[in-house]
Amino acid sequence: MTKRKTLTTQEAAMVLNLKSDSTIRRAVLEGRLKATKRGRDWYIRSEDLEAYRVRHNPKTRKRIPVK
């Protein structure tokens, strides 16, 4: 079985455990997540979704120490 290279916004929302795809669509429209529009649907490459997840996960962000 080959790994799927692109995901719809609904599939991306499922991967990130979101209730709906509106957060994904907003990120695409605001330019925070790369995607390609084909017809009415947006398609996100799995590596772009992973990069977005890492950037927007509070646990992976670097914290700046308070002085």
C-alpha positions, 0 to 999 in steps of 0.5 A: 500500500502506498502512502497518499501524497495529498489530503483534502481539507477534511482529511487534514482536519482528521489527521490533526484531530480537529472537529471540522475543516474550517481551521484548515481552510482558514490557514490555507486562505491566510497563507499559513498552509500551502495547498492547491485548489482543484475545482472546488476543493483544496489539496494539501501535501502530507509534508506541508501538513506535517510542517504546519503541525510542527509550527503550530503545536505549542509543545514544539515551539521554542519558548523564550525565557523570561528575564 
